[in-house]
Amino acid sequence: MGEVIQHEKIRPYTRKWETSVMGTIDELDLIVRKESSVHQRCDVQHDVPAVVFSTGGYTGNLYHEFNDGILPLYITSQHFNKKVVFVMLEYHNWWITKYGDILSELSDFPAIDFSGDKRIHCFPEAIVGLRIHDELTVDSSLMEGNKTIRDFHDLLDRAYWPRISSLIQDEELEAQSRLAMSPSVVNPIKTKTEKRGLDKPKLVIVSRNGSRAITNENSLVKMAESIGFLVEVLRPERTTELAKTYRVLNSSDVMIGVHGAAMTHFLFMKPGSVFIQVVPLGTEWAAETYYGEPAGKFGLRYIGYKILPNESSLYNDYDKNDPILNDPSSVNRKGWEFTKKIYLDRQTVRLDLRRFQKRLLRAYYYTVARKNGRLHRLSE
């Protein structure tokens, strides 16, 4: 082995500014040596570059999986046109399964488990670590070919369409099978009604259980239906296949949800659609920074619905003059622990439906005008 010229250490994870989480990331040694007459043994010789990254840290939270992982992976590797090998620290089989459709659009090769694969791999070049731009977005000025977040959405389309197409075919075959077995169950009047329903704007409510749930969600559904929406309530779980979630949201006109990691799903919507984020007390900065502003860059019509104190469950827990209700910023300044404990973990929302209806009507008229091909500005 040749003499060591340079020796660097790196933790290949994007959140460099968060020392606490960076301390949990496995460290790599990057060593440059003088050339030696002793030939380096290669068990596997690759003729394409490697991109090395960690799926540790906050992996397991949908927002972080996209913001810290999938989007930076796209930013760092898309210009290789799939001629690249991903080398992963803290390799998780579930992560490969969950994001396999996306990975196959970024690389023609199977990912390598850095710790589990004991062979020596040789590459012509390697990028260690991923590039990150901003919250859930792609800065076109920093991309080869000026790629944007819309190009990332196109990649999601390509990644999920084969599976969605398969799901549609399975459903059609199942429907034909039911029809063949019981032709009498078909009701022509119902069929016409269903066809009329397809003309309605589709609204998806991303539902939560526990903290930050909408406690009068059923009433919200009824109100939205009375306005003229076709409503679907989506309850994504950790194990929900992303292609199925993508199918629901990519065919929707409006998405409603309370601030939280599941709002990352706005990336699954078509640009031009409407995203209404319910913003609980004490979460205004995070809601706008992590989802509101990125949604606007993505091309969605974004509406942030900031709840009033009496729409929060905290209204019943504290005196009406308590800063927790009237001055959340002062509480947030005490630190993240207070924000999480009070506003994220202990708060549910009961919407003032009369107040919220104004936003729904605005979204409805915009969507109908858009479907009819008429230009319409969604005012703030």
C-alpha positions in Angstrom: 0.0 0.0 0.0 1.3 3.5 -0.8 2.0 6.3 1.6 -1.1 8.2 2.9 -1.3 11.7 1.3 -4.6 12.8 2.7 -7.1 11.3 5.2 -10.5 12.8 5.7 -13.5 11.7 7.7 -17.1 12.2 6.6 -20.6 11.4 7.7 -22.6 11.2 4.5 -25.9 12.7 5.7 -27.4 16.0 4.6 -28.3 17.7 7.9 -24.8 18.9 8.7 -26.2 21.8 10.8 -27.8 19.4 13.3 -25.0 18.1 15.4 -27.2 15.9 17.5 -28.4 13.8 14.6 -25.1 13.9 12.8 -23.5 12.2 15.8 -25.6 9.1 15.1 -24.4 8.8 11.5 -21.7 6.2 10.7 -18.4 7.8 9.8 -16.4 7.0 6.6 -12.6 7.3 6.1 -11.5 8.9 2.8 -7.9 8.1 2.2 -5.7 9.2 -0.6 -2.4 7.3 -1.1 0.6 7.6 -3.3 0.6 5.2 -6.2 2.2 1.9 -5.2 3.6 -1.0 -7.3 1.3 -3.2 -5.2 -1.9 -3.6 -7.3 -5.2 -2.9 -5.3 -7.4 -6.0 -5.4 -10.9 -5.5 -6.7 -13.6 -8.1 -6.1 -16.0 -6.1 -8.2 -14.9 -3.6 -10.8 -17.5 -1.0 -11.8 -17.3 1.2 -14.8 -19.8 3.8 -13.5 -19.6 6.2 -10.6 -20.7 5.6 -7.0 -22.9 7.8 -4.9 -22.4 7.1 -1.2 -25.1 8.1 1.4 -26.6 7.1 4.7 -30.3 6.2 5.3 -29.8 6.7 9.1 -30.7 9.9 11.0 -34.3 10.8 10.8 -35.2 8.1 8.3 -38.6 6.7 9.3 -40.3 10.2 9.1 -41.8 10.8 5.6 -40.7 14.5 5.5 -37.1 13.6 6.3 -37.1 10.7 4.0 -37.9 13.0 1.1 -36.2 16.2 2.2 -33.0 14.7 3.6 -32.8 11.6 1.3 -34.8 11.1 -1.8 -34.7 14.7 -3.1 -31.0 15.1 -2.4 -30.4 11.8 -4.1 -32.2 13.1 -7.2 -30.3 16.4 -7.0 -26.9 14.6 -6.7 -27.4 11.7 -9.2 -30.0 12.5 -11.9 -27.4 13.9 -14.3 -25.8 10.4 -14.5 -28.8 9.2 -16.4 -29.1 6.0 -14.3 -25.5 5.1 -15.0 -24.6 5.2 -11.3 -24.4 2.8 -8.3 -25.8 3.8 -4.9 -23.8 2.7 -1.9 -25.8 2.9 1.3 -24.7 3.1 4.9 -27.3 1.9 7.4 -28.9 -0.1 4.7 -32.6 -0.9 5.4 -34.5 -3.5 3.4 -37.8 -1.7 4.2 -36.4 1.5 2.7 -35.3 -0.2 -0.5 -38.8 -1.8 -0.8 -40.6 1.5 0.0 -38.5 3.6 -2.5 -37.5 0.9 -5.0 -39.7 2.4 -7.8 -37.9 5.8 -7.4 -34.5 4.2 -7.1 -35.0 2.3 -10.4 -35.6 5.6 -12.1 -32.3 7.0 -10.8 -30.0 3.9 -11.2 -29.9 0.9 -13.5 -28.0 -1.1 -10.8 -28.9 -2.7 -7.4 -27.9 -0.6 -4.4 -24.9 -1.8 -2.3 -25.1 -2.4 1.4 -21.8 -0.8 2.5 -21.5 -2.7 5.8 -23.2 -5.9 4.8 -21.3 -6.4 1.5 -17.8 -7.5 2.4 -16.4 -7.5 -1.1 -14.0 -4.8 -2.3 -15.7 -2.6 -4.9 -13.7 -0.4 -7.2 -15.2 2.7 -9.0 -13.8 5.2 -11.5 -15.1 8.0 -9.3 -17.4 8.5 -6.3 -19.5 11.2 -4.7 -19.6 10.8 -0.9 -22.6 12.5 0.6 -25.7 14.2 -1.0 -26.4 17.8 -2.0 -29.4 19.5 -0.5 -30.9 22.8 -1.7 -33.8 23.9 0.4 -36.9 22.5 2.1 -38.6 20.0 -0.3 -37.4 21.7 -3.4 -34.8 21.8 -6.3 -32.9 25.0 -7.0 -32.7 25.0 -10.8 -29.8 27.4 -10.8 -27.7 24.8 -9.1 -28.7 21.9 -11.4 -27.3 20.6 -14.7 -29.8 21.3 -17.4 -31.7 23.7 -15.0 -33.8 20.8 -13.7 -36.6 21.9 -11.3 -38.9 20.3 -8.8 -41.3 19.8 -11.7 -38.7 17.5 -13.2 -38.6 15.5 -10.0 -42.4 15.2 -10.1 -42.1 13.8 -13.7 -39.7 11.2 -12.3 -42.3 10.3 -9.7 -44.8 9.9 -12.5 -42.5 7.5 -14.4 -41.7 5.6 -11.2 -45.3 5.0 -10.1 -47.2 4.7 -13.3 -46.4 1.0 -14.1 -47.6 0.0 -10.6 -50.7 2.2 -10.9 -51.5 0.8 -14.3 -51.3 -2.7 -12.9 -53.6 -1.7 -10.0 -56.1 -0.3 -12.5 -56.0 -3.5 -14.7 -56.6 -5.6 -11.6 -59.6 -3.6 -10.6 -61.1 -3.7 -14.1 -60.6 -7.5 -14.2 -62.2 -7.8 -10.7 -65.2 -5.7 -11.8 -65.6 -7.8 -15.0 -65.5 -10.9 -12.9 -68.2 -9.6 -10.5 -70.3 -8.5 -13.5 -70.1 -12.0 -15.1 -71.1 -13.7 -11.8 -73.9 -11.3 -11.0 -75.1 -9.3 -14.0 -78.3 -8.3 -12.2 -76.4 -6.1 -9.7 -75.6 -3.5 -12.3 -77.9 -0.5 -11.9 -77.9 1.8 -15.0 -79.1 4.8 -12.9 -76.4 4.3 -10.4 -73.8 4.1 -13.1 -74.9 7.4 -14.6 -74.7 8.9 -11.1 -71.2 7.6 -10.7 -70.3 9.1 -14.1 -71.6 12.4 -13.0 -69.5 12.1 -9.8 -66.4 11.8 -11.9 -67.0 15.3 -13.2 -66.9 16.7 -9.7 -63.7 18.2 -8.4 -61.9 15.6 -6.2 -60.9 16.6 -2.7 -58.7 14.4 -0.5 -58.5 14.8 3.2 -55.2 13.5 4.6 -56.5 12.2 8.0 -54.6 12.0 11.3 -55.3 10.1 14.5 -54.2 11.3 17.9 -52.4 14.6 18.0 -53.4 17.3 15.4 -56.4 15.3 14.3 -59.4 17.1 13.0 -62.1 16.0 15.5 -65.0 17.1 13.4 -63.7 15.5 10.2 -67.0 13.8 9.4 -68.7 17.2 9.4 -66.0 18.6 7.2 -66.6 15.7 4.7 -70.3 16.5 4.6 -69.7 20.2 4.1 -67.3 19.6 1.2 -69.7 17.2 -0.4 -72.5 19.7 -0.1 -70.3 22.3 -1.8 -69.9 19.9 -4.8 -66.7 18.0 -4.1 -66.1 14.3 -4.5 -64.4 13.6 -1.2 -61.9 10.8 -0.3 -60.4 10.4 3.2 -56.8 9.2 3.0 -55.3 7.5 6.0 -51.7 6.7 5.1 -49.8 4.3 7.3 -46.1 3.6 7.5 -46.8 0.4 5.5 -49.0 2.0 2.8 -47.7 1.4 -0.6 -46.5 4.8 -2.0 -47.8 4.0 -5.5 -51.4 3.8 -4.0 -51.0 7.1 -2.2 -49.6 8.7 -5.3 -52.5 7.4 -7.3 -55.1 9.0 -4.9 -53.3 12.4 -4.7 -52.2 12.7 -8.3 -55.8 12.4 -9.4 -57.0 15.0 -6.8 -57.8 18.6 -7.3 -57.6 19.7 -3.7 -55.7 18.3 -0.7 -56.5 19.2 2.9 -54.4 18.2 5.9 -53.2 19.4 9.3 -49.5 20.4 9.6 -47.3 17.4 10.0 -45.0 15.0 8.1 -47.8 13.7 5.9 -48.0 17.1 4.2 -44.9 16.0 2.3 -47.5 14.2 0.1 -48.1 17.5 -1.7 -45.3 16.4 -3.9 -47.6 13.7 -5.3 -50.2 16.3 -6.6 -50.3 17.8 -10.0 -48.9 21.3 -10.3 -51.9 23.7 -10.4 -53.9 21.8 -7.8 -54.9 23.3 -4.5 -53.2 22.5 -1.1 -55.0 23.7 2.0 -52.8 23.3 5.1 -54.5 23.6 8.5 -52.0 25.4 10.7 -52.5 24.6 14.5 -51.5 27.1 17.2 -47.7 27.4 17.6 -46.8 25.8 14.2 -47.1 28.8 11.9 -43.4 29.1 11.1 -42.8 25.4 10.6 -46.0 25.0 8.5 -45.0 27.8 6.1 -41.3 27.0 6.0 -41.5 23.2 5.5 -44.7 22.9 3.4 -46.3 26.2 2.5 -43.4 27.9 0.7 -42.2 24.7 -1.0 -45.7 24.0 -2.2 -45.8 27.4 -3.9 -42.4 26.7 -5.6 -43.8 23.4 -6.7 -46.7 25.2 -8.5 -49.6 24.4 -6.2 -52.2 27.0 -5.2 -51.4 27.1 -1.5 -53.8 28.2 1.2 -52.7 28.3 4.8 -55.6 28.1 7.3 -54.4 29.4 10.6 -56.7 28.2 13.3 -58.1 30.5 16.0 -57.5 29.7 19.7 -61.1 28.4 20.0 -60.5 25.9 17.2 -57.7 24.3 19.3 -58.2 21.7 22.0 -55.7 23.7 24.0 -58.5 26.3 24.4 -60.1 24.0 27.0 -56.9 23.3 28.8 -55.6 26.8 29.5 -56.8 30.2 30.7 -58.0 32.4 27.8 -55.3 34.9 28.5 -52.5 32.3 28.7 -49.6 33.0 26.3 -50.0 29.4 25.0 -53.2 30.6 23.4 -52.5 34.2 22.7 -48.7 34.4 22.2 -47.4 31.1 20.8 -44.2 32.7 19.6 -43.2 33.5 23.2 -43.7 29.8 24.0 -41.7 28.7 21.0 -38.8 30.9 22.0 -38.3 28.7 25.0 -37.2 25.9 22.8 -38.2 23.0 20.6 -39.1 20.8 23.6 -41.9 23.2 24.6 -43.2 23.5 21.0 -43.3 19.7 20.6 -44.8 18.9 24.0 -47.5 21.6 23.8 -48.3 22.3 20.2 -47.4 19.1 18.3 -48.1 16.3 20.8 -51.1 17.7 22.8 -53.2 19.6 20.3 -56.2 18.6 18.2 -58.3 20.8 15.9 -62.0 21.3 15.7 -62.6 23.5 12.6 -64.9 26.4 12.7 -66.7 25.1 9.6 -68.4 28.4 8.7 -65.0 30.1 8.7 -63.3 27.2 6.9 -66.0 27.1 4.3 -64.7 30.3 2.7 -61.4 28.6 1.9 -63.2 25.5 0.5 -65.5 27.6 -1.7 -62.5 29.5 -3.0 -60.8 26.2 -3.9 -64.0 24.8 -5.4 -64.6 27.8 -7.8 -60.9 27.9 -8.8 -60.9 24.2 -9.5 -64.1 24.3 -11.5 -62.9 27.2 -13.5 -59.6 25.4 -14.1 -61.4 22.2 -15.2 -63.4 24.3 -17.6 -60.3 25.9 -19.1 -60.9 29.4 -17.8 -58.2 31.4 -16.2 -58.9 32.2 -12.6 -56.7 33.7 -9.9 -56.9 32.2 -6.5 -56.6 35.3 -4.3 -55.0 35.1 -0.8 
